[in-house]
Amino acid sequence: MSQTIPGPDGQPRCTWCQSAPEFFDYHDQEWGYPVGEDQRLFEKLCLESFQSGLSWRTILNKRENFRRAFCEFDFNKMAMFSEADVTRLLGDAGIIRHRGKIEAVINNAHRVQELIAVEGSLAAYVWRYEPETPSAPQTMTTSPESVAMSKDLKKRGWKFVGPTTLFAFMQAMGLINDHAEGCIGREKAAQLRRQFTKPV
């Protein structure tokens, strides 16, 4: 069974793109390409946490609303959120109004500040979990690295960071290249990774 489908330009893309028209742009411009900036990484982590149990299409369509509601995912600003902000967010129809997830990402804003104080940056921490040997693309929902990161973050007090959520995060931010064999994004992701300076 083919792991690719023709995109709007006739070039092969990962099959999951066919689930929604907006997935093609997300796939072509963002998914699987390496990210080394803390605020962007934290945004991706938060959005994957909100996605848990829901469709990614729902999250992607609400992403600009999430950015507005959570100060562009500036974790220093989010760490200052109060119970009044939680109430405000629970009343915001533009986002996912789930108290547990809202409180989790606010908690995680505090935790990322602590992590940066110890590890230097969120990027340096995350990229330490890059696997030495890549797995076959699109065959897994967790990995030894996502399990290890999940255990460590939970010890540090993070919430909604299970192994499956973190594996999806690793796929999205380019820690692994999970574009399908034959997909035009696979070589692009590999090239960007070669050009990328791994944070330390």
C-alpha positions as CSV (number, residue, x, y, z in Angstrom):
1,M,0.0,0.0,0.0
2,S,1.4,3.4,-1.0
3,Q,2.5,5.8,1.8
4,T,1.9,8.8,-0.5
5,I,-0.8,10.5,-2.4
6,P,-0.6,13.1,-5.2
7,G,-0.7,16.7,-3.9
8,P,-2.4,19.6,-5.7
9,D,0.7,19.9,-7.9
10,G,0.8,16.2,-8.6
11,Q,3.9,15.6,-6.5
12,P,3.7,12.8,-3.8
13,R,2.8,13.8,-0.2
14,C,2.3,11.8,3.0
15,T,-1.1,10.1,2.9
16,W,-2.4,11.9,6.0
17,C,-2.6,15.1,3.9
18,Q,-5.8,13.9,2.3
19,S,-7.7,14.1,5.6
20,A,-8.2,17.9,5.2
21,P,-7.3,20.5,2.5
22,E,-5.4,22.7,5.0
23,F,-3.0,19.8,5.8
24,F,-1.2,20.2,2.5
25,D,0.2,23.7,3.5
26,Y,1.0,22.6,7.0
27,H,2.8,19.5,5.6
28,D,4.7,21.4,3.0
29,Q,5.8,24.4,5.0
30,E,6.2,23.2,8.6
31,W,5.7,19.6,9.6
32,G,8.9,17.7,10.2
33,Y,11.3,20.6,9.6
34,P,13.8,21.2,12.4
35,V,13.0,23.9,15.0
36,G,15.5,25.3,17.5
37,E,13.7,28.3,19.0
38,D,12.3,27.9,22.5
39,Q,9.0,29.8,22.1
40,R,8.1,27.9,18.9
41,L,9.0,24.6,20.5
42,F,6.8,25.5,23.5
43,E,3.9,26.4,21.2
44,K,4.2,23.0,19.5
45,L,4.3,21.2,22.8
46,C,1.2,23.1,24.0
47,L,-0.7,22.5,20.9
48,E,0.1,18.7,20.9
49,S,-1.1,18.7,24.6
50,F,-4.4,20.3,23.5
51,Q,-4.7,17.8,20.6
52,S,-4.7,14.8,22.9
53,G,-8.0,13.0,22.2
54,L,-9.0,15.4,19.4
55,S,-8.2,15.7,15.7
56,W,-5.2,17.8,14.6
57,R,-7.5,19.6,12.1
58,T,-9.4,21.1,15.1
59,I,-6.2,22.3,16.6
60,L,-4.8,23.7,13.3
61,N,-7.9,25.6,12.6
62,K,-7.9,27.2,16.0
63,R,-4.1,27.8,16.1
64,E,-4.3,31.6,15.6
65,N,-7.0,31.7,18.4
66,F,-4.6,29.8,20.7
67,R,-1.8,32.2,19.9
68,R,-3.9,35.2,20.7
69,A,-5.3,33.6,23.9
70,F,-1.8,32.5,25.2
71,C,0.3,35.5,24.3
72,E,1.9,33.8,21.3
73,F,3.0,31.1,23.7
74,D,5.4,33.4,25.4
75,F,6.0,31.2,28.4
76,N,7.3,34.0,30.6
77,K,4.0,35.8,30.1
78,M,2.0,32.6,30.5
79,A,3.7,31.9,33.8
80,M,2.1,35.0,35.1
81,F,-1.4,33.8,34.3
82,S,-3.8,33.8,37.3
83,E,-7.0,32.0,38.1
84,A,-8.8,34.9,36.4
85,D,-6.9,34.0,33.2
86,V,-8.1,30.4,33.5
87,T,-11.7,31.7,33.8
88,R,-11.1,33.9,30.8
89,L,-9.7,31.0,28.7
90,L,-12.6,28.7,29.7
91,G,-14.9,31.3,28.2
92,D,-13.0,31.6,25.0
93,A,-14.9,29.8,22.3
94,G,-12.0,30.1,19.9
95,I,-9.9,27.5,21.8
96,I,-10.4,24.1,23.4
97,R,-12.1,24.9,26.7
98,H,-10.7,22.1,28.7
99,R,-9.8,23.1,32.2
100,G,-7.2,20.3,32.7
101,K,-5.4,21.2,29.5
102,I,-5.5,24.9,30.1
103,E,-4.1,24.5,33.6
104,A,-1.5,22.1,32.3
105,V,0.0,24.4,29.7
106,I,0.1,27.2,32.3
107,N,1.8,24.9,34.7
108,N,4.2,23.9,31.9
109,A,5.1,27.5,31.4
110,H,6.5,27.6,34.9
111,R,8.2,24.3,34.4
112,V,9.9,25.4,31.1
113,Q,11.4,28.4,33.0
114,E,12.8,26.0,35.5
115,L,14.1,23.7,32.8
116,I,15.9,26.6,31.0
117,A,17.5,27.7,34.2
118,V,19.0,24.2,34.5
119,E,19.5,23.0,30.9
120,G,20.3,26.3,29.2
121,S,17.3,26.2,26.8
122,L,14.3,24.1,25.9
123,A,15.8,23.5,22.5
124,A,19.1,22.1,23.9
125,Y,17.1,19.8,26.1
126,V,14.7,18.5,23.4
127,W,17.5,17.9,20.8
128,R,19.3,15.6,23.2
129,Y,16.5,13.1,22.5
130,E,17.2,13.0,18.8
131,P,17.5,9.2,18.0
132,E,20.8,8.0,16.7
133,T,19.2,5.5,14.4
134,P,16.0,6.7,12.5
135,S,13.0,4.3,12.5
136,A,11.0,3.5,9.4
137,P,8.7,6.4,8.7
138,Q,5.1,6.4,9.9
139,T,5.2,3.0,11.6
140,M,5.2,4.1,15.3
141,T,3.1,6.2,17.7
142,T,5.8,6.2,20.4
143,S,9.5,5.6,20.6
144,P,12.1,4.9,23.3
145,E,13.1,8.6,23.1
146,S,9.5,9.9,23.5
147,V,9.0,7.5,26.5
148,A,12.3,8.7,28.0
149,M,11.5,12.4,27.5
150,S,8.0,11.8,28.9
151,K,9.3,10.2,32.1
152,D,11.8,13.0,32.6
153,L,9.4,15.8,32.0
154,K,6.8,14.3,34.4
155,K,9.5,14.0,37.0
156,R,10.1,17.7,36.5
157,G,6.4,18.4,37.1
158,W,5.1,18.8,33.5
159,K,1.6,17.7,32.6
160,F,-0.1,16.3,29.5
161,V,3.3,15.1,28.2
162,G,2.7,11.4,27.6
163,P,4.9,9.4,25.2
164,T,2.4,9.6,22.3
165,T,1.9,13.3,22.6
166,L,5.7,13.8,22.7
167,F,6.2,11.5,19.7
168,A,3.8,13.7,17.7
169,F,5.8,16.7,18.9
170,M,9.0,15.1,17.8
171,Q,7.5,14.5,14.4
172,A,6.2,18.0,14.1
173,M,9.4,19.8,15.1
174,G,11.8,17.8,13.1
175,L,13.5,15.7,15.8
176,I,12.7,12.8,13.6
177,N,12.0,12.8,9.9
178,D,8.7,10.9,9.6
179,H,7.8,12.0,6.1
180,A,6.9,8.9,4.1
181,E,9.3,7.3,1.7
182,G,8.8,9.0,-1.6
183,C,7.2,12.1,-0.1
184,I,8.7,15.3,-1.5
185,G,8.9,16.5,2.2
186,R,11.3,13.7,3.2
187,E,14.4,15.0,1.3
188,K,13.5,18.6,2.1
189,A,13.4,17.7,5.8
190,A,16.7,15.8,5.5
191,Q,18.3,18.7,3.8
192,L,17.1,21.2,6.4
193,R,18.4,18.9,9.1
194,R,21.8,18.8,7.5
195,Q,21.9,22.6,7.5
196,F,20.5,22.9,11.0
197,T,22.9,23.6,13.9
198,K,21.8,21.3,16.8
199,P,21.3,23.4,20.0
200,V,23.7,22.7,22.8
